Amino acid sequence: MQEIENMITSKDNSYIKDIFNWNYILFKKYNDYLNNIENQQILKITNELINLHFNNCNLLISLLEGDTNE
């Protein structure tokens, strides 16, 4: 069986950049919200969301850089 190369098209690249931007915007917004949250449960959830979007951004950067070692 022939192995398929790992290749990202320019259209894929554009989609990945858009997804990165959505995640980065949410990451920044949640970071800004932290200063105004007093409820500890909401603070915990917000921190989890920050970590989620941060990790998504890192994954997307690795895709854009062509790092396929996941």
PDB file of N, CA, C and O in Angstrom:
ATOM      1  N   MET A   1       0.834  -1.169   0.000  1.00  0.00           N
ATOM      2  CA  MET A   1       0.000   0.000   0.000  1.00  0.00           C
ATOM      3  C   MET A   1       0.886   1.243   0.000  1.00  0.00           C
ATOM      4  O   MET A   1       1.915   1.286   0.675  1.00  0.00           O
ATOM      5  N   GLN A   2       0.478   2.238  -0.756  1.00  0.00           N
ATOM      6  CA  GLN A   2       1.261   3.463  -0.869  1.00  0.00           C
ATOM      7  C   GLN A   2       0.935   4.397   0.300  1.00  0.00           C
ATOM      8  O   GLN A   2      -0.231   4.582   0.650  1.00  0.00           O
ATOM      9  N   GLU A   3       1.971   4.979   0.894  1.00  0.00           N
ATOM     10  CA  GLU A   3       1.779   5.883   2.015  1.00  0.00           C
ATOM     11  C   GLU A   3       1.492   7.291   1.501  1.00  0.00           C
ATOM     12  O   GLU A   3       2.120   7.757   0.550  1.00  0.00           O
ATOM     13  N   ILE A   4       0.537   7.960   2.138  1.00  0.00           N
ATOM     14  CA  ILE A   4       0.176   9.322   1.752  1.00  0.00           C
ATOM     15  C   ILE A   4       1.054  10.298   2.516  1.00  0.00           C
ATOM     16  O   ILE A   4       1.239  10.167   3.726  1.00  0.00           O
ATOM     17  N   GLU A   5       1.594  11.278   1.803  1.00  0.00           N
ATOM     18  CA  GLU A   5       2.438  12.288   2.437  1.00  0.00           C
ATOM     19  C   GLU A   5       1.605  13.224   3.298  1.00  0.00           C
ATOM     20  O   GLU A   5       0.441  13.496   3.004  1.00  0.00           O
ATOM     21  N   ASN A   6       2.229  13.715   4.374  1.00  0.00           N
ATOM     22  CA  ASN A   6       1.594  14.751   5.176  1.00  0.00           C
ATOM     23  C   ASN A   6       1.749  16.066   4.430  1.00  0.00           C
ATOM     24  O   ASN A   6       2.856  16.574   4.255  1.00  0.00           O
ATOM     25  N   MET A   7       0.622  16.604   3.996  1.00  0.00           N
ATOM     26  CA  MET A   7       0.680  17.830   3.216  1.00  0.00           C
ATOM     27  C   MET A   7      -0.507  18.710   3.592  1.00  0.00           C
ATOM     28  O   MET A   7      -1.638  18.236   3.696  1.00  0.00           O
ATOM     29  N   ILE A   8      -0.239  19.973   3.791  1.00  0.00           N
ATOM     30  CA  ILE A   8      -1.294  20.943   4.076  1.00  0.00           C
ATOM     31  C   ILE A   8      -1.392  21.867   2.871  1.00  0.00           C
ATOM     32  O   ILE A   8      -0.416  22.509   2.483  1.00  0.00           O
ATOM     33  N   THR A   9      -2.580  21.926   2.288  1.00  0.00           N
ATOM     34  CA  THR A   9      -2.790  22.802   1.132  1.00  0.00           C
ATOM     35  C   THR A   9      -2.898  24.245   1.599  1.00  0.00           C
ATOM     36  O   THR A   9      -3.017  24.507   2.795  1.00  0.00           O
ATOM     37  N   SER A  10      -2.858  25.175   0.661  1.00  0.00           N
ATOM     38  CA  SER A  10      -2.988  26.588   1.025  1.00  0.00           C
ATOM     39  C   SER A  10      -4.365  26.866   1.614  1.00  0.00           C
ATOM     40  O   SER A  10      -4.502  27.725   2.485  1.00  0.00           O
ATOM     41  N   LYS A  11      -5.388  26.149   1.147  1.00  0.00           N
ATOM     42  CA  LYS A  11      -6.732  26.310   1.706  1.00  0.00           C
ATOM     43  C   LYS A  11      -6.773  25.778   3.144  1.00  0.00           C
ATOM     44  O   LYS A  11      -7.354  26.411   4.026  1.00  0.00           O
ATOM     45  N   ASP A  12      -6.154  24.612   3.379  1.00  0.00           N
ATOM     46  CA  ASP A  12      -6.052  24.072   4.740  1.00  0.00           C
ATOM     47  C   ASP A  12      -5.320  25.051   5.648  1.00  0.00           C
ATOM     48  O   ASP A  12      -5.735  25.303   6.779  1.00  0.00           O
ATOM     49  N   ASN A  13      -4.234  25.591   5.136  1.00  0.00           N
ATOM     50  CA  ASN A  13      -3.427  26.544   5.882  1.00  0.00           C
ATOM     51  C   ASN A  13      -4.270  27.760   6.290  1.00  0.00           C
ATOM     52  O   ASN A  13      -4.173  28.245   7.417  1.00  0.00           O
ATOM     53  N   SER A  14      -5.079  28.232   5.373  1.00  0.00           N
ATOM     54  CA  SER A  14      -5.940  29.375   5.649  1.00  0.00           C
ATOM     55  C   SER A  14      -6.960  29.042   6.736  1.00  0.00           C
ATOM     56  O   SER A  14      -7.194  29.852   7.634  1.00  0.00           O
ATOM     57  N   TYR A  15      -7.571  27.850   6.662  1.00  0.00           N
ATOM     58  CA  TYR A  15      -8.516  27.416   7.691  1.00  0.00           C
ATOM     59  C   TYR A  15      -7.838  27.301   9.056  1.00  0.00           C
ATOM     60  O   TYR A  15      -8.392  27.730  10.069  1.00  0.00           O
ATOM     61  N   ILE A  16      -6.660  26.731   9.076  1.00  0.00           N
ATOM     62  CA  ILE A  16      -5.936  26.559  10.340  1.00  0.00           C
ATOM     63  C   ILE A  16      -5.609  27.925  10.945  1.00  0.00           C
ATOM     64  O   ILE A  16      -5.716  28.107  12.158  1.00  0.00           O
ATOM     65  N   LYS A  17      -5.214  28.875  10.115  1.00  0.00           N
ATOM     66  CA  LYS A  17      -4.941  30.231  10.619  1.00  0.00           C
ATOM     67  C   LYS A  17      -6.193  30.864  11.202  1.00  0.00           C
ATOM     68  O   LYS A  17      -6.129  31.514  12.245  1.00  0.00           O
ATOM     69  N   ASP A  18      -7.337  30.682  10.538  1.00  0.00           N
ATOM     70  CA  ASP A  18      -8.596  31.214  11.065  1.00  0.00           C
ATOM     71  C   ASP A  18      -8.938  30.588  12.416  1.00  0.00           C
ATOM     72  O   ASP A  18      -9.312  31.289  13.356  1.00  0.00           O
ATOM     73  N   ILE A  19      -8.808  29.273  12.504  1.00  0.00           N
ATOM     74  CA  ILE A  19      -9.097  28.579  13.764  1.00  0.00           C
ATOM     75  C   ILE A  19      -8.145  29.057  14.856  1.00  0.00           C
ATOM     76  O   ILE A  19      -8.550  29.253  16.002  1.00  0.00           O
ATOM     77  N   PHE A  20      -6.865  29.246  14.488  1.00  0.00           N
ATOM     78  CA  PHE A  20      -5.903  29.765  15.458  1.00  0.00           C
ATOM     79  C   PHE A  20      -6.359  31.129  15.967  1.00  0.00           C
ATOM     80  O   PHE A  20      -6.348  31.375  17.173  1.00  0.00           O
ATOM     81  N   ASN A  21      -6.761  32.017  15.056  1.00  0.00           N
ATOM     82  CA  ASN A  21      -7.184  33.360  15.458  1.00  0.00           C
ATOM     83  C   ASN A  21      -8.396  33.325  16.375  1.00  0.00           C
ATOM     84  O   ASN A  21      -8.462  34.098  17.331  1.00  0.00           O
ATOM     85  N   TRP A  22      -9.360  32.444  16.106  1.00  0.00           N
ATOM     86  CA  TRP A  22     -10.525  32.326  16.982  1.00  0.00           C
ATOM     87  C   TRP A  22     -10.095  31.889  18.378  1.00  0.00           C
ATOM     88  O   TRP A  22     -10.552  32.449  19.375  1.00  0.00           O
ATOM     89  N   ASN A  23      -9.226  30.901  18.448  1.00  0.00           N
ATOM     90  CA  ASN A  23      -8.758  30.417  19.745  1.00  0.00           C
ATOM     91  C   ASN A  23      -7.932  31.458  20.476  1.00  0.00           C
ATOM     92  O   ASN A  23      -8.048  31.606  21.692  1.00  0.00           O
ATOM     93  N   TYR A  24      -7.097  32.182  19.739  1.00  0.00           N
ATOM     94  CA  TYR A  24      -6.252  33.195  20.368  1.00  0.00           C
ATOM     95  C   TYR A  24      -7.089  34.349  20.922  1.00  0.00           C
ATOM     96  O   TYR A  24      -6.807  34.861  22.005  1.00  0.00           O
ATOM     97  N   ILE A  25      -8.110  34.752  20.182  1.00  0.00           N
ATOM     98  CA  ILE A  25      -8.993  35.824  20.652  1.00  0.00           C
ATOM     99  C   ILE A  25      -9.701  35.396  21.937  1.00  0.00           C
ATOM    100  O   ILE A  25      -9.784  36.168  22.892  1.00  0.00           O
ATOM    101  N   LEU A  26     -10.208  34.167  21.955  1.00  0.00           N
ATOM    102  CA  LEU A  26     -10.870  33.671  23.167  1.00  0.00           C
ATOM    103  C   LEU A  26      -9.892  33.555  24.332  1.00  0.00           C
ATOM    104  O   LEU A  26     -10.234  33.886  25.468  1.00  0.00           O
ATOM    105  N   PHE A  27      -8.686  33.091  24.054  1.00  0.00           N
ATOM    106  CA  PHE A  27      -7.647  33.009  25.080  1.00  0.00           C
ATOM    107  C   PHE A  27      -7.413  34.390  25.711  1.00  0.00           C
ATOM    108  O   PHE A  27      -7.362  34.516  26.934  1.00  0.00           O
ATOM    109  N   LYS A  28      -7.274  35.409  24.876  1.00  0.00           N
ATOM    110  CA  LYS A  28      -7.039  36.768  25.385  1.00  0.00           C
ATOM    111  C   LYS A  28      -8.241  37.297  26.160  1.00  0.00           C
ATOM    112  O   LYS A  28      -8.075  37.922  27.207  1.00  0.00           O
ATOM    113  N   LYS A  29      -9.453  37.053  25.654  1.00  0.00           N
ATOM    114  CA  LYS A  29     -10.649  37.541  26.341  1.00  0.00           C
ATOM    115  C   LYS A  29     -10.795  36.897  27.713  1.00  0.00           C
ATOM    116  O   LYS A  29     -11.066  37.585  28.698  1.00  0.00           O
ATOM    117  N   TYR A  30     -10.616  35.577  27.784  1.00  0.00           N
ATOM    118  CA  TYR A  30     -10.731  34.901  29.081  1.00  0.00           C
ATOM    119  C   TYR A  30      -9.665  35.402  30.052  1.00  0.00           C
ATOM    120  O   TYR A  30      -9.929  35.529  31.247  1.00  0.00           O
ATOM    121  N   ASN A  31      -8.486  35.683  29.558  1.00  0.00           N
ATOM    122  CA  ASN A  31      -7.447  36.250  30.419  1.00  0.00           C
ATOM    123  C   ASN A  31      -7.871  37.605  30.960  1.00  0.00           C
ATOM    124  O   ASN A  31      -7.629  37.911  32.128  1.00  0.00           O
ATOM    125  N   ASP A  32      -8.497  38.413  30.131  1.00  0.00           N
ATOM    126  CA  ASP A  32      -8.984  39.724  30.574  1.00  0.00           C
ATOM    127  C   ASP A  32     -10.098  39.585  31.613  1.00  0.00           C
ATOM    128  O   ASP A  32     -10.187  40.393  32.538  1.00  0.00           O
ATOM    129  N   TYR A  33     -10.942  38.570  31.466  1.00  0.00           N
ATOM    130  CA  TYR A  33     -12.048  38.357  32.391  1.00  0.00           C
ATOM    131  C   TYR A  33     -11.580  37.957  33.781  1.00  0.00           C
ATOM    132  O   TYR A  33     -12.280  38.195  34.764  1.00  0.00           O
ATOM    133  N   LEU A  34     -10.413  37.357  33.869  1.00  0.00           N
ATOM    134  CA  LEU A  34      -9.934  36.862  35.164  1.00  0.00           C
ATOM    135  C   LEU A  34      -9.920  37.934  36.241  1.00  0.00           C
ATOM    136  O   LEU A  34     -10.202  37.650  37.405  1.00  0.00           O
ATOM    137  N   ASN A  35      -9.600  39.146  35.866  1.00  0.00           N
ATOM    138  CA  ASN A  35      -9.513  40.237  36.844  1.00  0.00           C
ATOM    139  C   ASN A  35     -10.861  40.608  37.434  1.00  0.00           C
ATOM    140  O   ASN A  35     -10.914  41.225  38.498  1.00  0.00           O
ATOM    141  N   ASN A  36     -11.944  40.252  36.775  1.00  0.00           N
ATOM    142  CA  ASN A  36     -13.276  40.662  37.224  1.00  0.00           C
ATOM    143  C   ASN A  36     -14.088  39.535  37.844  1.00  0.00           C
ATOM    144  O   ASN A  36     -15.245  39.740  38.214  1.00  0.00           O
ATOM    145  N   ILE A  37     -13.510  38.365  37.961  1.00  0.00           N
ATOM    146  CA  ILE A  37     -14.250  37.219  38.482  1.00  0.00           C
ATOM    147  C   ILE A  37     -13.971  37.054  39.970  1.00  0.00           C
ATOM    148  O   ILE A  37     -12.821  37.003  40.405  1.00  0.00           O
ATOM    149  N   GLU A  38     -15.049  36.973  40.733  1.00  0.00           N
ATOM    150  CA  GLU A  38     -14.909  36.775  42.172  1.00  0.00           C
ATOM    151  C   GLU A  38     -15.314  35.364  42.596  1.00  0.00           C
ATOM    152  O   GLU A  38     -14.778  34.829  43.566  1.00  0.00           O
ATOM    153  N   ASN A  39     -16.247  34.768  41.879  1.00  0.00           N
ATOM    154  CA  ASN A  39     -16.735  33.430  42.185  1.00  0.00           C
ATOM    155  C   ASN A  39     -15.647  32.404  41.847  1.00  0.00           C
ATOM    156  O   ASN A  39     -15.170  32.346  40.713  1.00  0.00           O
ATOM    157  N   GLN A  40     -15.264  31.602  42.834  1.00  0.00           N
ATOM    158  CA  GLN A  40     -14.156  30.656  42.659  1.00  0.00           C
ATOM    159  C   GLN A  40     -14.473  29.563  41.639  1.00  0.00           C
ATOM    160  O   GLN A  40     -13.584  29.103  40.922  1.00  0.00           O
ATOM    161  N   GLN A  41     -15.719  29.153  41.575  1.00  0.00           N
ATOM    162  CA  GLN A  41     -16.094  28.117  40.616  1.00  0.00           C
ATOM    163  C   GLN A  41     -15.985  28.644  39.178  1.00  0.00           C
ATOM    164  O   GLN A  41     -15.496  27.947  38.289  1.00  0.00           O
ATOM    165  N   ILE A  42     -16.437  29.853  38.970  1.00  0.00           N
ATOM    166  CA  ILE A  42     -16.335  30.467  37.638  1.00  0.00           C
ATOM    167  C   ILE A  42     -14.876  30.747  37.307  1.00  0.00           C
ATOM    168  O   ILE A  42     -14.462  30.610  36.156  1.00  0.00           O
ATOM    169  N   LEU A  43     -14.104  31.134  38.300  1.00  0.00           N
ATOM    170  CA  LEU A  43     -12.671  31.367  38.104  1.00  0.00           C
ATOM    171  C   LEU A  43     -11.966  30.085  37.662  1.00  0.00           C
ATOM    172  O   LEU A  43     -11.118  30.110  36.771  1.00  0.00           O
ATOM    173  N   LYS A  44     -12.321  28.975  38.288  1.00  0.00           N
ATOM    174  CA  LYS A  44     -11.727  27.678  37.923  1.00  0.00           C
ATOM    175  C   LYS A  44     -12.086  27.310  36.481  1.00  0.00           C
ATOM    176  O   LYS A  44     -11.220  26.889  35.714  1.00  0.00           O
ATOM    177  N   ILE A  45     -13.345  27.465  36.116  1.00  0.00           N
ATOM    178  CA  ILE A  45     -13.788  27.137  34.754  1.00  0.00           C
ATOM    179  C   ILE A  45     -13.100  28.043  33.737  1.00  0.00           C
ATOM    180  O   ILE A  45     -12.699  27.589  32.665  1.00  0.00           O
ATOM    181  N   THR A  46     -12.966  29.314  34.072  1.00  0.00           N
ATOM    182  CA  THR A  46     -12.302  30.258  33.173  1.00  0.00           C
ATOM    183  C   THR A  46     -10.839  29.870  32.976  1.00  0.00           C
ATOM    184  O   THR A  46     -10.324  29.946  31.860  1.00  0.00           O
ATOM    185  N   ASN A  47     -10.175  29.460  34.035  1.00  0.00           N
ATOM    186  CA  ASN A  47      -8.790  29.006  33.905  1.00  0.00           C
ATOM    187  C   ASN A  47      -8.693  27.760  33.028  1.00  0.00           C
ATOM    188  O   ASN A  47      -7.752  27.618  32.247  1.00  0.00           O
ATOM    189  N   GLU A  48      -9.658  26.867  33.157  1.00  0.00           N
ATOM    190  CA  GLU A  48      -9.680  25.672  32.307  1.00  0.00           C
ATOM    191  C   GLU A  48      -9.869  26.062  30.833  1.00  0.00           C
ATOM    192  O   GLU A  48      -9.251  25.479  29.942  1.00  0.00           O
ATOM    193  N   LEU A  49     -10.723  27.046  30.596  1.00  0.00           N
ATOM    194  CA  LEU A  49     -10.933  27.524  29.226  1.00  0.00           C
ATOM    195  C   LEU A  49      -9.679  28.187  28.663  1.00  0.00           C
ATOM    196  O   LEU A  49      -9.349  28.022  27.488  1.00  0.00           O
ATOM    197  N   ILE A  50      -8.990  28.933  29.511  1.00  0.00           N
ATOM    198  CA  ILE A  50      -7.736  29.560  29.082  1.00  0.00           C
ATOM    199  C   ILE A  50      -6.741  28.478  28.666  1.00  0.00           C
ATOM    200  O   ILE A  50      -6.102  28.585  27.619  1.00  0.00           O
ATOM    201  N   ASN A  51      -6.614  27.446  29.481  1.00  0.00           N
ATOM    202  CA  ASN A  51      -5.690  26.352  29.158  1.00  0.00           C
ATOM    203  C   ASN A  51      -6.106  25.623  27.886  1.00  0.00           C
ATOM    204  O   ASN A  51      -5.257  25.267  27.070  1.00  0.00           O
ATOM    205  N   LEU A  52      -7.399  25.401  27.713  1.00  0.00           N
ATOM    206  CA  LEU A  52      -7.903  24.739  26.517  1.00  0.00           C
ATOM    207  C   LEU A  52      -7.523  25.513  25.254  1.00  0.00           C
ATOM    208  O   LEU A  52      -6.999  24.940  24.299  1.00  0.00           O
ATOM    209  N   HIS A  53      -7.789  26.807  25.259  1.00  0.00           N
ATOM    210  CA  HIS A  53      -7.508  27.611  24.074  1.00  0.00           C
ATOM    211  C   HIS A  53      -6.006  27.801  23.860  1.00  0.00           C
ATOM    212  O   HIS A  53      -5.547  27.877  22.721  1.00  0.00           O
ATOM    213  N   PHE A  54      -5.245  27.877  24.946  1.00  0.00           N
ATOM    214  CA  PHE A  54      -3.791  27.962  24.837  1.00  0.00           C
ATOM    215  C   PHE A  54      -3.232  26.696  24.186  1.00  0.00           C
ATOM    216  O   PHE A  54      -2.389  26.767  23.293  1.00  0.00           O
ATOM    217  N   ASN A  55      -3.712  25.538  24.644  1.00  0.00           N
ATOM    218  CA  ASN A  55      -3.263  24.267  24.072  1.00  0.00           C
ATOM    219  C   ASN A  55      -3.680  24.134  22.610  1.00  0.00           C
ATOM    220  O   ASN A  55      -2.917  23.637  21.782  1.00  0.00           O
ATOM    221  N   ASN A  56      -4.900  24.583  22.300  1.00  0.00           N
ATOM    222  CA  ASN A  56      -5.343  24.572  20.906  1.00  0.00           C
ATOM    223  C   ASN A  56      -4.430  25.431  20.035  1.00  0.00           C
ATOM    224  O   ASN A  56      -4.067  25.031  18.929  1.00  0.00           O
ATOM    225  N   CYS A  57      -4.065  26.599  20.529  1.00  0.00           N
ATOM    226  CA  CYS A  57      -3.169  27.489  19.779  1.00  0.00           C
ATOM    227  C   CYS A  57      -1.826  26.812  19.527  1.00  0.00           C
ATOM    228  O   CYS A  57      -1.289  26.885  18.421  1.00  0.00           O
ATOM    229  N   ASN A  58      -1.288  26.159  20.542  1.00  0.00           N
ATOM    230  CA  ASN A  58      -0.006  25.473  20.371  1.00  0.00           C
ATOM    231  C   ASN A  58      -0.101  24.341  19.355  1.00  0.00           C
ATOM    232  O   ASN A  58       0.809  24.150  18.549  1.00  0.00           O
ATOM    233  N   LEU A  59      -1.189  23.597  19.392  1.00  0.00           N
ATOM    234  CA  LEU A  59      -1.392  22.522  18.425  1.00  0.00           C
ATOM    235  C   LEU A  59      -1.479  23.080  17.006  1.00  0.00           C
ATOM    236  O   LEU A  59      -0.882  22.537  16.076  1.00  0.00           O
ATOM    237  N   LEU A  60      -2.220  24.158  16.853  1.00  0.00           N
ATOM    238  CA  LEU A  60      -2.382  24.765  15.530  1.00  0.00           C
ATOM    239  C   LEU A  60      -1.065  25.342  15.012  1.00  0.00           C
ATOM    240  O   LEU A  60      -0.776  25.262  13.817  1.00  0.00           O
ATOM    241  N   ILE A  61      -0.277  25.915  15.900  1.00  0.00           N
ATOM    242  CA  ILE A  61       1.043  26.414  15.496  1.00  0.00           C
ATOM    243  C   ILE A  61       1.907  25.261  15.009  1.00  0.00           C
ATOM    244  O   ILE A  61       2.605  25.389  14.003  1.00  0.00           O
ATOM    245  N   SER A  62       1.866  24.137  15.715  1.00  0.00           N
ATOM    246  CA  SER A  62       2.671  22.989  15.283  1.00  0.00           C
ATOM    247  C   SER A  62       2.205  22.477  13.921  1.00  0.00           C
ATOM    248  O   SER A  62       3.029  22.037  13.119  1.00  0.00           O
ATOM    249  N   LEU A  63       0.897  22.526  13.643  1.00  0.00           N
ATOM    250  CA  LEU A  63       0.399  22.144  12.323  1.00  0.00           C
ATOM    251  C   LEU A  63       0.905  23.100  11.250  1.00  0.00           C
ATOM    252  O   LEU A  63       1.322  22.678  10.172  1.00  0.00           O
ATOM    253  N   LEU A  64       0.861  24.389  11.559  1.00  0.00           N
ATOM    254  CA  LEU A  64       1.310  25.392  10.591  1.00  0.00           C
ATOM    255  C   LEU A  64       2.805  25.302  10.321  1.00  0.00           C
ATOM    256  O   LEU A  64       3.263  25.603   9.219  1.00  0.00           O
ATOM    257  N   GLU A  65       3.559  24.888  11.325  1.00  0.00           N
ATOM    258  CA  GLU A  65       5.006  24.753  11.172  1.00  0.00           C
ATOM    259  C   GLU A  65       5.380  23.410  10.554  1.00  0.00           C
ATOM    260  O   GLU A  65       6.545  23.171  10.235  1.00  0.00           O
ATOM    261  N   GLY A  66       4.395  22.540  10.388  1.00  0.00           N
ATOM    262  CA  GLY A  66       4.658  21.250   9.767  1.00  0.00           C
ATOM    263  C   GLY A  66       5.164  20.193  10.707  1.00  0.00           C
ATOM    264  O   GLY A  66       5.683  19.168  10.265  1.00  0.00           O
ATOM    265  N   ASP A  67       5.023  20.419  12.011  1.00  0.00           N
ATOM    266  CA  ASP A  67       5.457  19.426  13.001  1.00  0.00           C
ATOM    267  C   ASP A  67       4.368  18.378  13.137  1.00  0.00           C
ATOM    268  O   ASP A  67       3.297  18.670  13.670  1.00  0.00           O
ATOM    269  N   THR A  68       4.621  17.159  12.665  1.00  0.00           N
ATOM    270  CA  THR A  68       3.613  16.102  12.724  1.00  0.00           C
ATOM    271  C   THR A  68       3.885  15.118  13.841  1.00  0.00           C
ATOM    272  O   THR A  68       3.217  14.087  13.920  1.00  0.00           O
ATOM    273  N   ASN A  69       4.850  15.404  14.712  1.00  0.00           N
ATOM    274  CA  ASN A  69       5.165  14.501  15.836  1.00  0.00           C
ATOM    275  C   ASN A  69       4.220  14.770  16.980  1.00  0.00           C
ATOM    276  O   ASN A  69       4.556  15.516  17.899  1.00  0.00           O
ATOM    277  N   GLU A  70       3.046  14.177  16.941  1.00  0.00           N
ATOM    278  CA  GLU A  70       2.053  14.412  17.987  1.00  0.00           C
ATOM    279  C   GLU A  70       2.083  13.317  19.015  1.00  0.00           C
ATOM    280  O   GLU A  70       1.312  13.350  19.974  1.00  0.00           O
TER     281      GLU A  70
END
